[in-house]
């Protein structure tokens, strides 16, 4: 077997989910993905043939629950499918990627899915996806935030997503342009920390809006590559749009509000979160919410969707990766 563990990633926000495990595996050889016996990634790239492949979910809300790609071994080459393909396969559609695997036996190149959705979706996947192991270690990145609490004197953290028009059916998914004026007005009364999505910067979206925010009083722009989870510590509240970080902040007992653009359809976790937190339209004032944000009041819902973070789970998962590498 090839030595080492590979941690491929393309964007800083993916590395944020890998870092807790990388820090725990400093005593093992970290190898390039094609040379590693275990490959851990937070993206949806195909698995590496011959390695033990592990997927860490790096986004929740925009996937309509369980649409994160699963790469399952069928024959000699992994085929792309998603968790939602499993019930569709019962329709016997001709598309090859909807066909069930020929064998349900474990395979060396199968994907191990690290489940971030808690018992509710873990049990669903265990019933439908028979040739992949569903892990029970919870959300790797959030596991590092034990005891996270809001600070009434801290900043409102605004996390607008990037404008990717392929998702959620809206012409403008990000709240960056539509809510910049309201956020700058809020910053006159409450400190605001803005965390841009890394793809907003790399795709050079809304450059003029970003320049205005950088010079506005009361606003601090965090580096785009900074881990968003570190910014949640000491936050007064979180304002987001269709970013799954809003759901993750809610699960961490932080006050959350949604900036909702017209024409953007909220589905999946976003729709459920929208039922539980304040929502604002472009042009609405944010001051009253920002000065006294509402605490989450449905922790049972959050815990049912996301395993309650426990830092020791990352230690246990790192030990499991070592055992895979030494098999």
PLY file of the C-alpha trace (Angstrom):
ply
format ascii 1.0
element vertex 327
property float x
property float y
property float z
element edge 326
property int vertex1
property int vertex2
end_header
0.00 0.00 0.00
1.17 3.50 -0.74
2.18 5.51 2.33
0.76 8.71 3.71
-2.46 10.72 3.89
-3.38 13.28 1.23
-5.36 16.48 1.89
-6.23 18.01 -1.51
-8.10 21.32 -1.54
-8.62 24.14 -4.01
-9.97 26.98 -1.89
-9.20 28.35 1.59
-12.71 27.61 2.85
-12.13 23.94 2.07
-8.84 23.96 3.97
-10.70 25.32 7.01
-12.58 22.02 7.21
-9.44 19.95 6.74
-7.24 21.79 9.24
-8.54 20.10 12.43
-7.54 16.71 11.04
-4.26 17.90 9.51
-3.18 19.28 12.89
-3.81 15.90 14.49
-1.86 13.95 11.88
1.49 15.72 12.04
3.15 12.48 13.07
2.23 10.71 9.82
3.48 11.25 6.30
1.41 13.80 4.38
1.65 12.81 0.73
0.34 14.13 -2.60
-3.13 12.71 -3.29
-1.96 10.38 -6.06
0.67 8.91 -3.75
-1.39 8.62 -0.57
-3.09 5.54 0.79
-5.78 7.69 2.42
-7.22 10.80 0.72
-9.29 13.26 2.78
-10.94 16.12 0.94
-13.60 18.74 1.54
-14.39 19.18 -2.16
-16.44 17.07 -4.56
-13.55 15.80 -6.67
-13.47 12.16 -7.81
-11.74 9.74 -5.48
-8.20 8.56 -6.03
-8.09 5.02 -7.36
-6.46 2.60 -4.94
-6.73 4.92 -1.92
-9.19 5.00 0.96
-11.20 8.13 0.12
-12.97 10.19 2.76
-15.31 13.11 2.02
-15.81 15.88 4.57
-18.88 18.01 3.91
-17.82 21.61 3.43
-21.24 23.09 2.79
-24.72 22.24 3.98
-27.55 24.59 3.19
-27.34 24.95 -0.59
-27.23 21.21 -1.08
-30.95 20.73 -0.30
-30.09 18.39 2.57
-28.14 15.52 1.05
-27.03 16.55 -2.43
-23.33 16.44 -1.62
-21.65 14.22 -4.21
-20.88 10.67 -3.25
-18.44 8.77 -5.41
-19.17 5.07 -5.15
-17.12 2.32 -6.74
-18.91 0.38 -9.48
-16.77 -1.97 -11.51
-13.30 -0.57 -12.14
-13.98 3.21 -12.20
-15.85 5.34 -9.64
-19.08 6.81 -10.99
-20.53 10.11 -9.85
-23.81 9.96 -8.04
-25.46 11.89 -5.24
-27.41 10.83 -2.22
-30.58 11.94 -3.99
-29.82 9.52 -6.83
-30.48 6.58 -4.53
-34.31 6.88 -4.53
-34.25 7.89 -8.22
-32.49 4.62 -9.01
-35.72 2.83 -8.13
-37.24 4.37 -11.29
-34.77 2.32 -13.38
-33.67 5.32 -15.42
-31.14 4.54 -18.15
-28.48 7.02 -17.00
-25.42 4.99 -15.93
-24.75 7.08 -12.84
-28.21 6.18 -11.49
-27.61 2.44 -11.66
-27.00 0.67 -8.36
-23.56 -0.85 -7.83
-23.13 -4.44 -8.98
-21.80 -5.52 -5.63
-22.53 -4.24 -2.14
-19.25 -5.60 -0.77
-16.71 -3.12 0.62
-14.13 -1.97 -1.92
-10.73 -0.45 -1.40
-11.56 2.67 -3.44
-15.00 3.36 -2.07
-15.79 6.74 -0.58
-16.28 6.95 3.14
-18.73 9.77 3.72
-18.15 11.85 6.83
-21.72 12.75 7.73
-22.33 16.31 8.92
-26.10 16.11 9.21
-26.65 14.21 12.42
-28.91 11.18 13.05
-31.76 12.50 10.92
-29.88 12.22 7.62
-27.28 9.70 8.67
-30.04 7.11 9.17
-31.58 7.98 5.80
-28.29 7.49 4.00
-27.50 4.27 5.83
-30.74 2.80 4.49
-30.21 3.91 0.90
-26.47 3.97 0.29
-25.31 0.43 0.89
-21.76 0.49 -0.47
-20.40 3.42 1.55
-19.70 3.70 5.24
-21.57 6.54 6.97
-19.35 7.98 9.66
-20.71 9.34 12.96
-18.07 11.87 13.91
-20.13 15.00 13.20
-18.93 18.23 11.64
-15.11 18.27 11.71
-14.63 22.05 11.67
-17.41 22.81 14.16
-16.04 20.20 16.54
-13.22 22.67 17.27
-15.67 25.27 18.61
-16.74 23.71 21.88
-18.34 26.29 24.16
-18.88 28.88 21.43
-21.09 31.73 22.67
-22.15 35.12 21.37
-20.74 38.33 22.87
-23.25 41.22 23.19
-20.37 43.68 22.81
-18.87 41.94 19.78
-19.40 42.72 16.10
-22.15 41.60 13.78
-20.43 39.24 11.34
-21.77 39.61 7.79
-20.99 36.61 5.58
-22.42 37.18 2.09
-21.95 34.25 -0.23
-20.59 34.55 -3.77
-22.86 35.13 -6.77
-23.26 31.73 -8.36
-26.36 31.92 -10.52
-26.55 28.18 -11.10
-27.96 27.59 -7.63
-31.23 28.47 -5.90
-32.86 29.91 -9.01
-32.07 33.58 -8.43
-30.25 36.11 -10.64
-28.33 37.48 -7.67
-27.64 34.94 -4.95
-25.22 37.08 -2.92
-26.43 39.86 -0.64
-23.16 41.78 -1.06
-24.46 44.49 -3.39
-28.11 44.60 -2.30
-27.41 44.88 1.44
-24.17 46.89 1.46
-26.02 50.16 2.14
-28.00 48.72 5.06
-24.86 47.18 6.52
-22.93 50.45 6.28
-25.81 52.19 8.07
-25.82 49.48 10.75
-22.08 49.97 11.23
-22.74 53.53 12.43
-24.29 52.03 15.56
-22.86 48.49 15.87
-19.39 47.26 14.80
-19.54 45.04 11.71
-17.02 42.45 10.60
-17.38 41.48 6.93
-16.18 38.05 5.81
-16.30 37.78 2.02
-16.50 34.41 0.33
-13.09 33.53 -1.18
-14.70 33.05 -4.60
-16.15 36.57 -4.45
-12.58 37.88 -4.37
-11.01 35.40 -6.77
-13.80 36.03 -9.33
-13.52 39.81 -8.72
-17.24 40.19 -8.05
-18.63 43.57 -6.92
-15.23 45.26 -6.74
-16.70 48.75 -6.28
-18.96 47.59 -3.43
-16.00 45.97 -1.71
-13.99 49.19 -1.96
-16.82 51.20 -0.37
-17.12 48.71 2.48
-13.38 48.81 3.11
-13.48 52.58 3.66
-16.79 52.74 5.57
-16.61 53.70 9.27
-17.36 50.90 11.73
-16.65 48.13 9.21
-13.70 45.74 9.27
-12.99 43.46 6.32
-11.54 40.11 7.34
-9.11 38.43 4.93
-11.06 36.38 2.41
-8.96 33.31 3.20
-9.51 33.51 6.97
-11.31 30.57 8.55
-14.93 31.66 9.05
-15.18 29.60 12.22
-12.55 31.66 14.00
-14.56 34.80 13.21
-17.62 33.36 14.92
-15.88 33.46 18.28
-16.93 36.63 20.07
-19.54 37.57 17.45
-22.68 39.41 18.49
-24.69 37.87 15.66
-24.36 36.57 12.10
-26.00 38.00 9.00
-25.87 35.83 5.89
-27.90 34.95 2.81
-27.68 31.52 1.19
-24.40 30.56 2.82
-24.53 27.38 4.88
-22.52 29.24 7.52
-25.78 30.73 8.73
-27.06 27.27 9.59
-23.75 26.32 11.20
-23.79 29.52 13.29
-27.33 28.73 14.43
-26.19 25.25 15.46
-23.47 26.97 17.52
-26.11 28.99 19.43
-25.33 32.30 17.71
-28.10 34.75 16.73
-28.66 34.62 12.96
-30.59 36.68 10.42
-31.05 36.16 6.67
-30.54 38.80 3.98
-33.04 37.70 1.33
-32.79 38.89 -2.26
-35.93 38.91 -4.44
-36.11 35.97 -6.80
-33.84 33.69 -4.80
-35.63 30.50 -3.86
-34.81 29.18 -0.41
-34.94 25.41 -0.17
-33.62 22.63 1.98
-31.88 23.84 5.13
-32.26 27.46 4.04
-36.06 27.16 4.02
-36.08 25.59 7.49
-33.67 28.20 8.83
-35.83 30.95 7.30
-38.73 29.74 9.45
-36.68 30.23 12.64
-34.69 33.44 12.21
-35.48 37.04 11.22
-35.39 37.77 7.49
-34.75 41.10 5.79
-35.38 42.42 2.28
-33.04 44.89 0.54
-33.53 48.39 1.91
-34.84 47.32 5.31
-33.07 48.75 8.34
-30.93 46.31 10.33
-30.24 48.50 13.35
-32.89 47.19 15.77
-31.94 43.58 15.07
-28.20 44.30 15.20
-28.45 46.07 18.57
-30.49 43.28 20.20
-30.30 40.10 18.08
-32.51 37.15 18.98
-30.93 34.00 20.39
-31.75 30.64 18.71
-34.77 29.00 20.30
-34.98 25.67 18.47
-31.87 23.81 19.51
-33.66 20.47 19.12
-34.01 21.10 15.38
-30.36 22.07 15.07
-29.11 19.07 17.01
-31.28 16.73 15.01
-29.66 17.98 11.80
-26.09 18.34 13.04
-24.30 16.13 15.53
-23.54 18.28 18.57
-19.86 19.27 18.20
-17.52 17.40 20.53
-13.79 18.19 20.13
-12.77 14.63 21.00
-14.47 13.34 17.87
-11.68 14.76 15.75
-9.15 12.80 17.81
-11.14 9.63 17.25
-11.45 10.26 13.54
-7.72 10.97 13.19
-7.01 7.65 14.90
-9.32 5.95 12.40
-7.43 7.53 9.50
-4.14 6.24 10.90
-5.57 2.74 11.05
-6.72 3.00 7.43
-3.23 4.06 6.37
-1.61 1.13 8.17
-4.03 -1.55 6.96
0 1
1 2
2 3
3 4
4 5
5 6
6 7
7 8
8 9
9 10
10 11
11 12
12 13
13 14
14 15
15 16
16 17
17 18
18 19
19 20
20 21
21 22
22 23
23 24
24 25
25 26
26 27
27 28
28 29
29 30
30 31
31 32
32 33
33 34
34 35
35 36
36 37
37 38
38 39
39 40
40 41
41 42
42 43
43 44
44 45
45 46
46 47
47 48
48 49
49 50
50 51
51 52
52 53
53 54
54 55
55 56
56 57
57 58
58 59
59 60
60 61
61 62
62 63
63 64
64 65
65 66
66 67
67 68
68 69
69 70
70 71
71 72
72 73
73 74
74 75
75 76
76 77
77 78
78 79
79 80
80 81
81 82
82 83
83 84
84 85
85 86
86 87
87 88
88 89
89 90
90 91
91 92
92 93
93 94
94 95
95 96
96 97
97 98
98 99
99 100
100 101
101 102
102 103
103 104
104 105
105 106
106 107
107 108
108 109
109 110
110 111
111 112
112 113
113 114
114 115
115 116
116 117
117 118
118 119
119 120
120 121
121 122
122 123
123 124
124 125
125 126
126 127
127 128
128 129
129 130
130 131
131 132
132 133
133 134
134 135
135 136
136 137
137 138
138 139
139 140
140 141
141 142
142 143
143 144
144 145
145 146
146 147
147 148
148 149
149 150
150 151
151 152
152 153
153 154
154 155
155 156
156 157
157 158
158 159
159 160
160 161
161 162
162 163
163 164
164 165
165 166
166 167
167 168
168 169
169 170
170 171
171 172
172 173
173 174
174 175
175 176
176 177
177 178
178 179
179 180
180 181
181 182
182 183
183 184
184 185
185 186
186 187
187 188
188 189
189 190
190 191
191 192
192 193
193 194
194 195
195 196
196 197
197 198
198 199
199 200
200 201
201 202
202 203
203 204
204 205
205 206
206 207
207 208
208 209
209 210
210 211
211 212
212 213
213 214
214 215
215 216
216 217
217 218
218 219
219 220
220 221
221 222
222 223
223 224
224 225
225 226
226 227
227 228
228 229
229 230
230 231
231 232
232 233
233 234
234 235
235 236
236 237
237 238
238 239
239 240
240 241
241 242
242 243
243 244
244 245
245 246
246 247
247 248
248 249
249 250
250 251
251 252
252 253
253 254
254 255
255 256
256 257
257 258
258 259
259 260
260 261
261 262
262 263
263 264
264 265
265 266
266 267
267 268
268 269
269 270
270 271
271 272
272 273
273 274
274 275
275 276
276 277
277 278
278 279
279 280
280 281
281 282
282 283
283 284
284 285
285 286
286 287
287 288
288 289
289 290
290 291
291 292
292 293
293 294
294 295
295 296
296 297
297 298
298 299
299 300
300 301
301 302
302 303
303 304
304 305
305 306
306 307
307 308
308 309
309 310
310 311
311 312
312 313
313 314
314 315
315 316
316 317
317 318
318 319
319 320
320 321
321 322
322 323
323 324
324 325
325 326
